[in-house]
Amino acid sequence: MKAKYDFSKGERGKFYNPKAVFKYPQFLQKDVGQKMRLNNKIAIVTGAGRGIGKAVALRFAEEGAKVVVDDVNDANGAETVAAITEAGGEAMFVNADVSDAADAERLIAEATDAYGTVDILVNNAICSTADVLNNNWEANLAVALRGTSHCSDTVIPVMQQGGGGSIVNVASVNGLIGLQGIHAYSAAKGGVIALTRSMAVAHGKDNIRVNCICPGTIQTEVWEPMIERNPQILDEITPWYPLGRIGHPVDIANAALFLASDEARFATGAVFVIDGGLTAGNHQFPI
Ligand SMILES: NC(=O)c1ccc[n+]([C@@H]2O[C@H](COP(=O)([O-])OP(=O)(O)OC[C@H]3O[C@@H](n4cnc5c(N)ncnc54)[C@H](O)[C@@H]3O)[C@@H](O)[C@H]2O)c1
């Protein structure tokens, strides 16, 4: 079949506008030129004392955000703040249990008292590995699902007043496919995905974007009890990953950075799967 226009000869369709092509709109030029992707933004990261939350907090600070580090572990929370401030960034620690609505309210209040507003909320906290492995329904739902809802519901009016914001929920591949028999965790994470979409639809009009990330296996301290039980576990899991490796917390921090930043201004209700290809298909299917 002959192509309608031979572009190699400079032929164009009737809607071709030479002035419009390859010209960035002003705002994009500005974005691309901006060095700090979260300059002066105020970000709360829950469960930021270690693992993925810590990586997110550090990455956000690196890009100019003032970070409110939330955790129930004082020593770890203080360590994250110290790492940020030692690198020249700005951060504060709040010990708030996100599963408790009053504590979540205090977290948002302390952030707004200190910095005036909140632009970004990352709901990352999770209950203990023991509670995940033992299918503790109460703990999984309370921290992962209700915790996400407590913090989001409280931050929405602050973001509305500030003219918009970005909420990034850390779900899991367990919310998408069946894995490992950790039903309570998987159900809670499936709930986080549904909550993300529901809140995105409700708050688009407020210029508040709500997205979630579904990480595959990420090497954090949560894996320590499982490594103790089976020292080969991460090696055994690796062949499931088409990219040939499991993830690093920074892999998730970079995705959170994109979703939190204005670069993702047209993304809301999105389920951003960052899993090295785990859920792309069954690559071991024998034919
Ligand atoms: N590591 C993985 O392989 C993996 C894979 C998929 C999804 N995820 C998700 O990523 C997120 C972070 O995982 P991680 O591996 O860094 O976990 P982690 O256990 O290392 O970190 C979780 C942090 O949350 C804190 N926390 C626990 N209960 C809390 C509460 N009620 N309020 C506030 N903070 C609380 C803990 O003290 C801890 O510092 C979780 O939502 C997890 O489900 C992790």
The ligand as a MOL file (V3000), in Angstrom:
LIG
                    3D

  0  0  0     0  0            999 V3000
M  V30 BEGIN CTAB
M  V30 COUNTS 44 48 0 0 0
M  V30 BEGIN ATOM
M  V30 1 N 10.1020 -4.3880 50.0280 0
M  V30 2 C 9.3450 -4.9740 49.1070 0
M  V30 3 O 9.7170 -6.0230 48.5170 0
M  V30 4 C 8.0240 -4.3570 48.7380 0
M  V30 5 C 7.3560 -4.8660 47.6040 0
M  V30 6 C 6.1350 -4.3260 47.2460 0
M  V30 7 C 5.5930 -3.2900 47.9830 0
M  V30 8 N 6.2570 -2.8190 49.0780 0 CHG=1
M  V30 9 C 5.6210 -1.7280 49.8380 0
M  V30 10 O 6.5110 -0.6530 49.9780 0
M  V30 11 C 6.2750 0.0120 51.2200 0
M  V30 12 C 7.5670 0.0950 52.0100 0
M  V30 13 O 8.1090 -1.1980 52.1480 0
M  V30 14 P 9.4920 -1.4540 52.8540 0
M  V30 15 O 10.0220 -2.7280 52.3390 0
M  V30 16 O 10.3400 -0.2290 52.8050 0 CHG=-1
M  V30 17 O 8.9760 -1.6850 54.3640 0
M  V30 18 P 9.7290 -1.4650 55.7720 0
M  V30 19 O 9.1010 -2.3660 56.7620 0
M  V30 20 O 11.2080 -1.5410 55.5930 0
M  V30 21 O 9.3580 0.0400 56.1350 0
M  V30 22 C 8.0990 0.3630 56.6260 0
M  V30 23 C 8.2310 1.4900 57.6150 0
M  V30 24 O 6.9070 1.8080 58.0800 0
M  V30 25 C 6.9930 2.0480 59.4770 0
M  V30 26 N 5.6660 1.8200 60.0800 0
M  V30 27 C 5.1370 0.6380 60.4770 0
M  V30 28 N 3.8910 0.8350 60.9860 0
M  V30 29 C 3.6650 2.1670 60.8980 0
M  V30 30 C 2.5610 2.9720 61.2670 0
M  V30 31 N 1.4520 2.4510 61.8090 0
M  V30 32 N 2.6320 4.3230 61.0560 0
M  V30 33 C 3.7580 4.8590 60.5150 0
M  V30 34 N 4.8290 4.1320 60.1510 0
M  V30 35 C 4.7750 2.8020 60.3270 0
M  V30 36 C 8.0440 1.0760 59.9840 0
M  V30 37 O 8.5660 1.4830 61.2350 0
M  V30 38 C 9.0620 1.1320 58.8490 0
M  V30 39 O 10.0440 2.1100 59.0740 0
M  V30 40 C 5.1900 -0.7880 51.9140 0
M  V30 41 O 3.9420 -0.1840 51.6710 0
M  V30 42 C 5.2700 -2.1460 51.2590 0
M  V30 43 O 4.0760 -2.8510 51.3120 0
M  V30 44 C 7.4550 -3.3270 49.4690 0
M  V30 END ATOM
M  V30 BEGIN BOND
M  V30 1 1 1 2
M  V30 2 2 2 3
M  V30 3 1 2 4
M  V30 4 1 4 5
M  V30 5 2 4 44
M  V30 6 2 5 6
M  V30 7 1 6 7
M  V30 8 2 7 8
M  V30 9 1 8 9
M  V30 10 1 8 44
M  V30 11 1 9 10
M  V30 12 1 9 42
M  V30 13 1 10 11
M  V30 14 1 11 12
M  V30 15 1 11 40
M  V30 16 1 12 13
M  V30 17 1 13 14
M  V30 18 2 14 15
M  V30 19 1 14 16
M  V30 20 1 14 17
M  V30 21 1 17 18
M  V30 22 2 18 19
M  V30 23 1 18 20
M  V30 24 1 18 21
M  V30 25 1 21 22
M  V30 26 1 22 23
M  V30 27 1 23 24
M  V30 28 1 23 38
M  V30 29 1 24 25
M  V30 30 1 25 26
M  V30 31 1 25 36
M  V30 32 1 26 27
M  V30 33 1 26 35
M  V30 34 2 27 28
M  V30 35 1 28 29
M  V30 36 1 29 30
M  V30 37 2 29 35
M  V30 38 1 30 31
M  V30 39 2 30 32
M  V30 40 1 32 33
M  V30 41 2 33 34
M  V30 42 1 34 35
M  V30 43 1 36 37
M  V30 44 1 36 38
M  V30 45 1 38 39
M  V30 46 1 40 41
M  V30 47 1 40 42
M  V30 48 1 42 43
M  V30 END BOND
M  V30 END CTAB
M  END
